[in-house]
Amino acid sequence: MQYKYKFITRGFCGALALASAFTASIALAGVSAQDKARIGLEGKELTPTGAVRAGNAEGTIPAWKNEPIKPPAGFQVGGFHPDPFADDKVLFTITAQNYQEHADKLSPGQKQMFQTYPDFKMNIYPTRRSVVYKPYIYEAALKNLDRSELVHADINMGIVGFKGARKAWAFPIPKNGDEAWMNQASRPINPWMESWENTLAITTGGDYVVNKLNIQQHQKWSDPEIPDEDFDPEDVSLMYYQTLTAPPKLAGQVVLALDPATFTKVFRRAWAYSPGQRRVKRAPQIVYDNPLTASDGLATTDQKWGFNGPNDRFSYKLVGKKEMYVPYNAYKLHAKEATPDKIITPEGRVNQDYARYELHRVWIVDATLKEGTNHDYGRRTFYLDEDSWWIMLVDGYDRRGQIWRHWESHDVVFYDVGFLAASAEFQYDMQAGRMIALLIDKEKGPDFTWRGPDTYFTPASVRRNGVR
């Protein structure tokens, strides 16, 4: 959730004013007895995420097994995560010359990439269904079958939300686009992390400046230390503190953001600190299609992690599920040696020899801009992994209905803590011929032992910690 500051004229203040006066319609998840009999941790047709447990008929997708990744020999907690699948070989490579042979398993955005960049390629590896969470996550998902409720709140352009769910996917067996979309909003996220991240806005000539960010976050949604009865998903869940540390002319800028798990009552609350002014100000602009921090206009605020923030500007349709080639098990990109100078080519694109793609079943959700509102994108199509509900790909269309941008999330399972997260995110702007890269910094790995009190995530804390 990286941000740049640009003011908008509506949304934040109005949402707060309406928060106590909104009307909402609530519908029970309504999972039938027949569907409940299909889902379970072991021995059922569906896993607790609603994924098909079995492999496919061709044997190119294996069955899901409740077997977490075993850390490779030599792994040290606090360091980078060695590739547990380092011995896997490339099965075949999709190129601009043969992509039509694989078109049924590619998104429109991927096909546009091959048409736009003749040297673009995708190395296809054996499929590893490596996303396995801790038992309490799956226990929560199965409980959510009986306690989740879909909510449509009359806030702004109409928020889609949920009630009742805790810690995991609200609707493991979704019946429509709104329920499917709530699964990415309620997916399990590592509760605690301090990370060091890079943002690179890359020119057509391959030039870039490395913007460095230090981030602390507490995601209460999946925190096993918080009892269900003590957590309200309509109150603050994500607590996010971001400091820009480089380049020197920008160093010291701070963003604090507080998000609920579901935006049915509370809007995003955000503050920004500028070392030049030495003041902490409310930042209602950190939302929707305002520019991502240091993105040079190549990505919007709500694109970090594929999507974040309130969802009221789009309508969501569940297209279905299909087999597609998506980024997966991105340990090569995550490796300490995979520095920006190696990942980014002189042509200003990703060195695809670092990228790993696998065949997985994905849910497809089509988001269409509502009439009467504004956003840079007229339509976005999201491709969500069936074993995690994380967004793997996004095809972004402009207001004319043409493919504009293609987003990829290259994720890894942090096997020491048992959570999936993005190690690298890339977006290609095919109209501008440019791209943006969001990377885990390679000087220091993520720290999952970091802890901080709620008071750390306050404007007063930003004010105390602010430096010129």
C-alpha positions as CSV (number, residue, x, y, z in Angstrom):
1,M,0.0,0.0,0.0
2,Q,2.5,2.6,-1.2
3,Y,1.3,6.1,-1.7
4,K,2.0,9.4,-3.4
5,Y,0.1,12.5,-2.4
6,K,-2.6,14.0,-4.7
7,F,-5.8,15.6,-3.5
8,I,-9.2,14.5,-4.5
9,T,-12.5,16.3,-3.8
10,R,-14.7,13.6,-2.5
11,G,-14.9,10.4,-0.7
12,F,-13.2,10.4,2.7
13,C,-15.0,13.1,4.7
14,G,-18.4,12.2,3.2
15,A,-17.8,8.6,4.1
16,L,-17.1,9.4,7.7
17,A,-20.1,11.6,8.0
18,L,-22.3,8.9,6.7
19,A,-20.7,6.1,8.6
20,S,-23.2,6.1,11.4
21,A,-26.2,6.8,9.1
22,F,-25.7,4.3,6.3
23,T,-28.2,1.7,5.3
24,A,-27.2,-1.8,4.4
25,S,-28.7,-5.0,3.1
26,I,-27.4,-8.2,4.6
27,A,-27.7,-11.7,3.1
28,L,-26.6,-14.9,4.7
29,A,-23.9,-16.9,3.0
30,G,-26.6,-19.5,2.4
31,V,-24.3,-22.5,2.0
32,S,-26.5,-25.5,1.3
33,A,-26.1,-28.8,3.2
34,Q,-25.0,-30.4,-0.1
35,D,-22.2,-27.8,-0.5
36,K,-21.1,-28.1,3.1
37,A,-20.7,-31.8,2.6
38,R,-18.3,-31.2,-0.3
39,I,-15.8,-29.1,1.7
40,G,-13.2,-30.0,4.4
41,L,-9.6,-30.2,5.3
42,E,-9.2,-33.8,4.4
43,G,-11.0,-36.3,2.2
44,K,-13.5,-33.9,0.6
45,E,-14.0,-32.7,-3.0
46,L,-13.1,-29.1,-2.0
47,T,-10.4,-27.8,0.3
48,P,-11.3,-25.1,3.0
49,T,-10.6,-22.4,0.4
50,G,-13.1,-23.8,-2.0
51,A,-10.4,-25.1,-4.3
52,V,-10.8,-28.4,-6.1
53,R,-8.6,-30.9,-4.2
54,A,-8.0,-33.2,-7.1
55,G,-5.6,-32.6,-9.9
56,N,-6.7,-32.2,-13.5
57,A,-7.3,-35.0,-16.0
58,E,-4.1,-34.3,-17.9
59,G,-2.0,-34.6,-14.7
60,T,-0.5,-31.1,-15.3
61,I,-2.1,-29.8,-12.1
62,P,-1.5,-32.1,-9.0
63,A,-3.8,-32.7,-6.2
64,W,-3.7,-30.3,-3.2
65,K,-2.2,-31.9,-0.1
66,N,-2.2,-30.5,3.4
67,E,1.6,-30.6,3.5
68,P,3.4,-27.4,4.3
69,I,6.7,-26.7,2.6
70,K,9.7,-28.0,4.5
71,P,12.4,-25.3,4.8
72,P,15.4,-26.3,2.7
73,A,18.7,-27.1,4.3
74,G,20.6,-24.0,5.3
75,F,17.6,-21.8,5.8
76,Q,18.1,-19.3,8.6
77,V,15.2,-17.5,10.2
78,G,15.5,-13.8,9.4
79,G,17.2,-14.3,6.1
80,F,15.9,-14.8,2.6
81,H,14.0,-18.0,1.7
82,P,15.9,-20.5,-0.4
83,D,14.0,-22.0,-3.3
84,P,12.5,-25.3,-2.1
85,F,11.9,-26.3,-5.7
86,A,15.4,-25.4,-7.0
87,D,15.7,-28.7,-8.9
88,D,12.6,-28.1,-11.0
89,K,13.3,-27.7,-14.7
90,V,11.5,-25.5,-17.3
91,L,8.9,-27.7,-19.0
92,F,8.6,-25.4,-22.0
93,T,8.7,-21.7,-22.9
94,I,5.9,-19.6,-24.3
95,T,7.1,-16.9,-26.7
96,A,5.7,-14.4,-29.2
97,Q,6.2,-17.1,-31.9
98,N,4.1,-19.9,-30.2
99,Y,1.8,-18.1,-27.7
100,Q,-1.2,-18.8,-29.9
101,E,-0.8,-22.5,-29.2
102,H,-1.4,-21.7,-25.5
103,A,-3.9,-18.9,-25.9
104,D,-6.7,-20.8,-24.0
105,K,-4.6,-20.6,-20.8
106,L,-3.4,-17.0,-21.2
107,S,-5.2,-13.8,-20.2
108,P,-5.9,-11.1,-22.8
109,G,-3.3,-9.0,-21.0
110,Q,-0.7,-11.7,-21.3
111,K,-1.5,-12.1,-25.0
112,Q,-1.1,-8.4,-25.5
113,M,2.3,-8.6,-23.9
114,F,3.5,-11.1,-26.5
115,Q,2.1,-8.8,-29.2
116,T,3.7,-5.7,-27.8
117,Y,7.1,-7.1,-26.8
118,P,8.4,-9.7,-29.4
119,D,11.1,-10.8,-26.9
120,F,8.7,-11.4,-24.0
121,K,8.6,-15.0,-22.8
122,M,7.1,-17.2,-20.0
123,N,9.1,-20.1,-18.6
124,I,6.6,-22.8,-17.5
125,Y,7.6,-25.0,-14.6
126,P,5.9,-28.0,-12.9
127,T,2.9,-26.9,-10.9
128,R,3.4,-27.0,-7.2
129,R,0.3,-26.4,-5.0
130,S,2.6,-25.1,-2.3
131,V,0.1,-22.8,-0.5
132,V,-0.7,-24.5,2.8
133,Y,-1.7,-22.4,5.9
134,K,-1.7,-23.3,9.5
135,P,-4.7,-25.3,10.9
136,Y,-6.4,-22.4,12.6
137,I,-6.8,-20.6,9.2
138,Y,-8.6,-23.6,7.7
139,E,-10.7,-24.1,10.9
140,A,-11.8,-20.5,10.6
141,A,-12.7,-20.9,6.9
142,L,-14.9,-23.9,7.7
143,K,-16.7,-22.0,10.5
144,N,-17.2,-19.1,8.1
145,L,-19.5,-21.3,6.1
146,D,-22.1,-20.8,8.8
147,R,-21.4,-17.4,10.1
148,S,-20.5,-15.2,7.1
149,E,-23.0,-12.6,5.8
150,L,-22.7,-10.5,2.6
151,V,-23.3,-6.8,3.2
152,H,-24.2,-4.1,0.7
153,A,-23.7,-0.8,2.4
154,D,-25.0,2.5,1.1
155,I,-21.7,4.4,1.5
156,N,-20.3,6.5,-1.4
157,M,-21.1,4.4,-4.6
158,G,-22.1,1.3,-2.6
159,I,-19.7,-0.8,-0.7
160,V,-19.6,-4.6,-0.8
161,G,-18.6,-6.1,2.5
162,F,-19.2,-8.9,4.9
163,K,-20.2,-9.7,8.5
164,G,-19.5,-12.6,10.8
165,A,-16.4,-14.0,9.2
166,R,-13.1,-14.3,11.0
167,K,-9.4,-14.8,10.1
168,A,-10.0,-16.4,6.7
169,W,-12.0,-16.4,3.5
170,A,-15.6,-15.2,4.1
171,F,-17.2,-17.3,1.3
172,P,-15.2,-20.4,0.4
173,I,-18.0,-21.5,-1.9
174,P,-18.9,-18.2,-3.7
175,K,-22.2,-17.8,-5.5
176,N,-21.5,-14.5,-7.2
177,G,-18.9,-11.8,-8.0
178,D,-19.5,-10.0,-4.7
179,E,-18.8,-13.1,-2.6
180,A,-15.8,-14.0,-4.7
181,W,-14.5,-10.4,-4.3
182,M,-14.8,-10.6,-0.5
183,N,-12.6,-13.7,-0.5
184,Q,-9.6,-11.6,-1.6
185,A,-10.5,-9.0,1.0
186,S,-10.7,-11.6,3.7
187,R,-7.7,-13.8,2.6
188,P,-5.2,-14.7,5.3
189,I,-2.4,-12.2,5.7
190,N,0.7,-12.5,7.9
191,P,-0.2,-10.6,11.1
192,W,3.2,-8.9,11.7
193,M,6.0,-7.8,9.5
194,E,8.7,-5.2,9.1
195,S,9.9,-5.1,5.5
196,W,12.3,-3.1,3.3
197,E,10.9,-2.6,-0.2
198,N,11.9,-0.9,-3.4
199,T,9.8,0.9,-6.0
200,L,11.2,1.4,-9.5
201,A,9.5,3.5,-12.2
202,I,11.4,2.3,-15.3
203,T,11.8,4.3,-18.5
204,T,11.6,3.0,-22.0
205,G,15.4,3.0,-22.0
206,G,15.7,0.9,-18.9
207,D,16.7,3.8,-16.5
208,Y,15.3,4.0,-13.0
209,V,15.8,5.4,-9.6
210,V,15.5,3.0,-6.6
211,N,13.0,4.4,-4.1
212,K,13.5,2.6,-0.7
213,L,10.7,2.1,1.8
214,N,10.7,0.9,5.3
215,I,7.4,-0.6,6.4
216,Q,5.9,-1.8,9.6
217,Q,2.5,-3.4,9.6
218,H,0.1,-5.3,11.8
219,Q,-2.7,-7.1,10.1
220,K,-5.1,-8.0,12.9
221,W,-7.4,-10.0,10.6
222,S,-5.5,-13.3,10.7
223,D,-3.7,-12.7,14.0
224,P,-4.1,-15.9,16.1
225,E,-3.4,-14.0,19.3
226,I,-6.7,-12.0,18.9
227,P,-9.8,-13.9,20.0
228,D,-12.6,-13.8,17.5
229,E,-14.9,-12.2,20.0
230,D,-12.4,-9.3,20.5
231,F,-12.1,-8.4,16.9
232,D,-14.5,-6.5,14.7
233,P,-13.7,-6.6,11.0
234,E,-15.7,-3.3,10.5
235,D,-13.1,-1.6,12.8
236,V,-9.4,-1.1,12.2
237,S,-7.6,-4.3,11.0
238,L,-4.6,-3.2,8.9
239,M,-2.2,-0.9,10.6
240,Y,0.4,0.4,8.1
241,Y,3.4,2.7,8.7
242,Q,5.6,3.5,5.7
243,T,8.8,5.7,5.7
244,L,10.5,6.7,2.5
245,T,14.3,6.3,3.2
246,A,15.8,7.0,-0.3
247,P,16.6,8.8,-2.5
248,P,17.9,11.6,-0.1
249,K,15.7,14.3,-1.6
250,L,12.6,12.3,-0.6
251,A,13.8,10.6,2.5
252,G,11.7,11.1,5.7
253,Q,8.3,11.2,4.1
254,V,5.9,9.0,6.2
255,V,2.5,7.6,5.5
256,L,0.2,6.1,8.1
257,A,-2.9,4.2,7.1
258,L,-5.6,2.4,9.0
259,D,-8.0,0.1,7.2
260,P,-10.9,-2.1,8.3
261,A,-11.1,-5.6,7.0
262,T,-14.4,-4.7,5.5
263,F,-15.3,-1.1,4.6
264,T,-19.0,-1.3,5.5
265,K,-18.8,1.3,8.3
266,V,-15.3,2.8,8.4
267,F,-13.4,4.3,5.6
268,R,-9.6,4.4,5.3
269,R,-8.0,6.8,7.7
270,A,-4.6,8.1,6.6
271,W,-2.0,10.7,7.5
272,A,1.1,12.0,5.8
273,Y,4.3,13.6,7.3
274,S,6.5,15.8,5.2
275,P,10.0,16.5,6.7
276,G,10.1,19.8,4.9
277,Q,7.0,21.1,6.7
278,R,7.5,18.9,9.9
279,R,3.8,18.5,10.1
280,V,1.5,15.5,10.1
281,K,-1.6,16.1,8.0
282,R,-4.7,14.1,7.2
283,A,-4.3,12.5,3.8
284,P,-7.7,11.7,2.3
285,Q,-6.1,11.4,-1.1
286,I,-4.4,8.1,-0.3
287,V,-7.1,6.0,-2.0
288,Y,-8.5,4.8,-5.3
289,D,-6.7,5.9,-8.5
290,N,-4.3,8.4,-7.0
291,P,-0.7,7.6,-7.9
292,L,1.2,5.0,-6.0
293,T,4.3,6.2,-4.2
294,A,7.2,6.9,-6.6
295,S,5.3,5.3,-9.5
296,D,5.6,8.2,-11.9
297,G,1.9,7.7,-12.6
298,L,2.4,4.1,-13.7
299,A,0.2,2.6,-11.1
300,T,-2.7,3.6,-8.8
301,T,-2.8,3.5,-5.0
302,D,-5.4,0.7,-5.0
303,Q,-3.2,-1.6,-7.1
304,K,-0.7,-2.6,-4.4
305,W,-1.3,-6.4,-3.6
306,G,-3.4,-6.5,-6.8
307,F,-6.1,-4.4,-5.0
308,N,-6.5,-2.6,-1.7
309,G,-9.0,-0.1,-0.2
310,P,-12.7,0.6,-0.6
311,N,-14.4,-1.2,-3.5
312,D,-17.3,1.0,-4.2
313,R,-16.3,2.3,-7.7
314,F,-16.7,-1.0,-9.5
315,S,-19.3,-3.7,-9.9
316,Y,-18.0,-7.3,-9.6
317,K,-19.0,-10.3,-11.8
318,L,-17.8,-13.8,-11.2
319,V,-16.8,-15.1,-14.7
320,G,-15.9,-18.6,-13.5
321,K,-12.8,-20.7,-12.9
322,K,-10.2,-21.9,-15.5
323,E,-6.7,-23.2,-15.8
324,M,-4.2,-20.5,-16.6
325,Y,-0.4,-19.9,-16.5
326,V,0.3,-17.5,-13.6
327,P,3.3,-16.4,-11.6
328,Y,3.9,-18.8,-8.7
329,N,6.6,-19.9,-6.3
330,A,8.8,-16.9,-7.2
331,Y,11.8,-17.9,-5.1
332,K,14.2,-17.0,-7.9
333,L,13.0,-13.4,-7.9
334,H,13.0,-13.4,-4.1
335,A,16.6,-14.5,-3.8
336,K,19.1,-12.1,-2.2
337,E,21.1,-12.2,-5.4
338,A,18.2,-11.1,-7.6
339,T,19.0,-7.4,-7.3
340,P,17.4,-4.7,-9.5
341,D,20.4,-4.5,-11.8
342,K,19.9,-8.2,-12.6
343,I,16.1,-8.3,-12.7
344,I,15.6,-5.3,-15.0
345,T,16.9,-5.5,-18.5
346,P,18.4,-2.7,-20.6
347,E,15.1,-2.6,-22.5
348,G,13.3,-1.7,-19.3
349,R,11.5,-5.0,-18.7
350,V,11.8,-7.9,-16.4
351,N,14.5,-10.5,-17.1
352,Q,12.1,-13.4,-17.5
353,D,14.7,-16.0,-16.7
354,Y,14.0,-15.0,-13.0
355,A,10.3,-15.5,-13.3
356,R,8.5,-18.7,-12.8
357,Y,5.0,-19.5,-14.2
358,E,2.9,-22.5,-13.4
359,L,-0.5,-23.9,-14.5
360,H,-3.1,-23.3,-11.8
361,R,-6.8,-23.0,-11.6
362,V,-7.9,-19.4,-11.0
363,W,-11.1,-17.7,-10.3
364,I,-11.9,-14.8,-12.7
365,V,-13.6,-11.7,-11.4
366,D,-14.5,-8.9,-13.8
367,A,-14.7,-5.4,-12.3
368,T,-16.6,-2.7,-14.3
369,L,-16.6,1.0,-13.4
370,K,-19.9,2.1,-12.2
371,E,-21.8,4.9,-13.9
372,G,-21.5,8.2,-12.2
373,T,-18.1,7.7,-10.7
374,N,-14.5,8.1,-11.9
375,H,-11.4,5.9,-12.0
376,D,-8.4,5.6,-14.3
377,Y,-9.5,2.1,-15.2
378,G,-12.8,1.5,-17.0
379,R,-12.6,-2.2,-16.3
380,R,-10.2,-4.6,-14.5
381,T,-10.2,-8.3,-14.7
382,F,-8.7,-10.1,-11.7
383,Y,-7.3,-13.7,-11.7
384,L,-7.2,-15.2,-8.2
385,D,-5.4,-18.4,-7.2
386,E,-7.9,-21.1,-6.0
387,D,-5.6,-22.2,-3.1
388,S,-5.2,-18.7,-1.6
389,W,-7.6,-16.2,-3.2
390,W,-4.5,-14.0,-3.8
391,I,-4.6,-11.9,-7.0
392,M,-2.1,-13.3,-9.4
393,L,-2.8,-11.2,-12.5
394,V,-4.8,-8.1,-13.4
395,D,-5.7,-6.9,-16.8
396,G,-6.4,-3.2,-16.8
397,Y,-8.5,-1.6,-19.5
398,D,-8.7,2.1,-20.2
399,R,-12.0,4.0,-20.5
400,R,-12.2,3.1,-24.2
401,G,-12.2,-0.6,-23.4
402,Q,-8.7,-1.2,-24.6
403,I,-6.0,-3.2,-22.8
404,W,-3.8,-0.7,-21.1
405,R,-1.8,-2.3,-18.3
406,H,-0.9,-5.8,-17.2
407,W,-0.1,-6.5,-13.5
408,E,1.7,-9.6,-12.2
409,S,2.1,-10.6,-8.6
410,H,5.1,-12.9,-8.0
411,D,4.5,-14.5,-4.6
412,V,6.3,-16.8,-2.3
413,V,5.2,-18.8,0.7
414,F,7.2,-17.6,3.7
415,Y,7.5,-21.2,5.0
416,D,8.8,-20.1,8.4
417,V,5.6,-18.3,9.3
418,G,3.2,-20.1,6.9
419,F,1.8,-17.2,4.9
420,L,1.8,-16.2,1.2
421,A,3.0,-12.8,0.2
422,A,4.3,-10.9,-2.8
423,S,8.0,-10.7,-3.2
424,A,7.8,-8.8,-6.5
425,E,5.0,-7.0,-8.3
426,F,5.3,-5.7,-11.9
427,Q,3.0,-3.7,-14.0
428,Y,3.5,-3.0,-17.7
429,D,2.0,0.1,-19.3
430,M,1.8,-1.1,-22.8
431,Q,0.6,2.2,-24.2
432,A,3.5,4.1,-22.6
433,G,6.0,1.3,-23.2
434,R,7.1,1.5,-19.5
435,M,6.8,-0.5,-16.4
436,I,6.9,-0.3,-12.6
437,A,8.5,-2.8,-10.3
438,L,7.8,-3.3,-6.6
439,L,10.5,-5.5,-5.0
440,I,11.5,-6.8,-1.6
441,D,14.8,-5.0,-0.9
442,K,17.8,-7.4,-1.1
443,E,19.9,-5.8,1.7
444,K,17.7,-7.3,4.4
445,G,15.0,-9.9,4.5
446,P,11.5,-9.4,6.0
447,D,11.3,-9.5,9.8
448,F,8.3,-11.4,11.1
449,T,9.3,-11.0,14.7
450,W,8.7,-7.2,14.8
451,R,6.0,-6.1,17.2
452,G,4.6,-2.7,18.1
453,P,1.8,-1.4,20.2
454,D,-1.3,0.1,18.6
455,T,0.0,3.5,19.7
456,Y,2.8,3.2,17.2
457,F,0.3,3.5,14.4
458,T,-1.0,6.9,15.4
459,P,-0.4,10.5,14.1
460,A,1.3,11.3,17.4
461,S,3.8,8.5,16.8
462,V,4.5,9.8,13.3
463,R,5.0,13.3,14.8
464,R,7.5,12.0,17.4
465,N,9.4,9.8,14.9
466,G,9.5,12.4,12.1
467,V,12.9,13.6,11.0
468,R,14.0,16.2,8.5
